[in-house]
Amino acid sequence: MNLHKILPLLACTMMFASITACASPLPPIKPVPHIDLPRFMGNWYVIASIPTRFEKTAYNAVETYKLQADGDIATSFRFNDGAFDGKLKHIHSTGFVKSDSGNAVWGVQVFWPIKAQYIVAWLKPDYSQVIVARDARDYTWIMARTPTVSPADYEALMAKVKALGYPIDKVRKVPQAWPDAPG
């Protein structure tokens, strides 16, 4: 293919991508004002999510954060695939805290060079529950420091997710059954 044929195709593709990127009628997600990163580190049980393709059949899903000396965050997502006794899977990534975000906006890199948007949209003052969101409203995670939350807390968290502009019918409650919570 010669350059005269590629350039118009490339220009049309770029124009379509920029139009569709701006097409969302919803405003950007507002992050929480500040996160104490050391306090935020540790295990977070995934209570519910609009899952990525990697976690659609996750059971006992836990996201673990560890602050590195350079300020980046080592993340480990582990779950049983398809059932409580399903194969244990691990996904490792790195979180890069966006400067001037109060530590509430990260770029999470599972595969180089792509960094997925990660916004802490709501955080309970005692750091026991969190909602992670994205401006695209394609994925969200409701997480807690415990494997389950009360029905009242779950409904309140779902109401917050809906208020952020997410389609509630796409949210999957993650099955959690821990005889002893992992450390």
N, C-alpha and C positions, 0 to 999 in steps of 0.2 A: 504494500500500500504506500502511495507516495504522500509527501508532506501536504500537498494541496487538498487531499482527501481527508487526512487525519485532523488538520487544524479546525475545519468547520465542525467535525464530529466532536472533538474535544471541547470546543467553545459551547456547543449545545449541551453537552453533558454537564459542564461546569455551571452554565446558566440554570439548568434544571435543578441541580443540586443546591444552588444558592436559593432558588425560589422555594423548594420544598423545605429547606432548613428554616426558613422564616415563616412558614405557613402555619405554625402552631398558634391557635388563638389564645393559648394560656400563657400567663406571664411566667418569667423564670421563677424557679423555686427559691424561696428566701431561706438561707441557712440560719441556724442558730447563731447568736452573736459571738460566742466563744466556747471552745472546748478545752478543758484541762487534759492535755494528751496523756500524761501518765495515768490519770484517773480513768480515762476512756479505754486504756489497754486491757487485755485479758479476753476471757471467753464471753461471747454473745451467742445465745441460742436463737436460731431463726424460728420465730413463732409463725410467721406467714410471709409470703412474698408473691410478687409477680416474677416468676423465676426466669432465669436465663435458660438456654437450651441444655446447659450442663447440669442443672439442678431440678429439672421438672419432676423427677421421681425420687427426690431426696427425702430420707427419713433421718431423724436424729441429727439434723444439720446444725453445725456449730462453726461460727467464724471467730478466729482468734487473732488478736492484734498484739504485736510486740514492737515497741519503740526502739529504733536502732540509734547508735551513737551519732550518726550523721543527720538525724531528724526524720529519716524515712521510716515507714511502718511496714514491717514484715507481716504479711497476712497468710493465714492458713485456713482454708475452708474444708471441713471434713464432714462426710455424711455416709450413710448406708444407702446403696443404690437399689431402689425398687421395693424394699421391705426392711423391717427392723433388723433382720438377720442377713440383709443383702451385702454385697461386696462393699468393703470400706474403701471410699475414694477420698483423695486429697487434691486440692487445687491450691497452689502457692502463687502469691502475687506480691507486689510491692505497692504501697500507697505513698504518693508524693503530695505532701501538704502544700496547697496553694498559698503563696505569701499574701499577706493582708486579708486573709479570710477568717481570722480568729480560730484557725485550725479546723474549721467546719467544712471546708471544700477540699477534696483530694482528687488527684488523678490516680486511678488504680490500673496498674499494668500487669496483665496476665501474660500477654504476648507482646514482644517488642515489635514495632514501636508504638502500638496503640495504648493510649491511656483513657480508660472509661471514666466518665464523670461520676463522682461520689459526693453527695451533699447530705450532711446531717441536717435534716429538715425539722426534726423535733427531738428533744432529749429531756427526759424526766430530770428534774433538779437533783435527785439522788443518784443519777447515772444507772438506774436499774432498767430502763426501757428506752429504746431509740427507734426512730424511723429514718431510714436512709432512702434518698430519692434521687431522681434525675430530671432535668428540665424536659427531656423528651417524653416523660411519663410512660416509658416502656418497661422499666423495671423498678421495683421498690422492695425494701426489706423491713419487716417489723421484727425487732430483736429484743431480747431481754436477758438479764443475768441468770435467770432461772429457766428451766425447760418449758414451763407453762406459765400462763398468767390467768388471773381470774376472768370469768366471763364478762364482768363489767369492764375490766381493763381492756379486754380484747375488743369489745364493742366501741369503747372510747378511741382506741388506736385505729380501728377501721374507719371511724368517723373522721379522724384526722387525715388518713390516707385519702379518703373521698374528697375532703375539703382541699387537698393539694391538687385535685384534678385527675386522679387516677380512676380507671374503670374498676369498680369493686368486684364485678363478676369475673375478673381475671386473676384475682388474688387467691392463692392456694394456701390453706392452712397446712403447715408442715407437721407431720406426725412426729411426736417426741415421746419416747418411752425409755427413760434412763433409770435403771435400778440404783446406780450411783453416778452422779454427775462427774464428767471428766474434769481433771484438774489442769 
